[in-house]
Amino acid sequence: MQGRRADRVNTLIQEEISCLILQSVKDPRVRCATVTRVRVSEDLRHARVYIASIGGEEKQRQEALIGLKSAAGFLRGELGRRLCLRYIPELLFSLDDSLEQDLHMAELFRQIEATETKEQ
């Protein structure tokens, strides 16, 4: 269970990384990436950054992940300049598949609703 400080740091890092991706990262593979959430460890030394790719294709998602992993050092350095934290967490990037799961669940609900209306 994370505390309030960790929650604030999660939000702060998410906002800053999103801005950095849009404004400072020059890698074209990363342009389609969106930061969906950030989870820092209890000691604030590691941060797992979840990304979703707007393109949606698996190849584009993997390319965006590779691009972000290569830019992790740059992003961490920029976070160090922008944030007033004692330790800037090490950034670990992961793909977030919650959007696809949400779309799948919505489709299942539509199918259930369609079968129920046919039965009535």
Helices and strands as residue ranges (DSSP letters): H 4-23, G 28-30, E 33-40, E 46-53, H 58-70, H 72-82, E 90-95, H 98-119
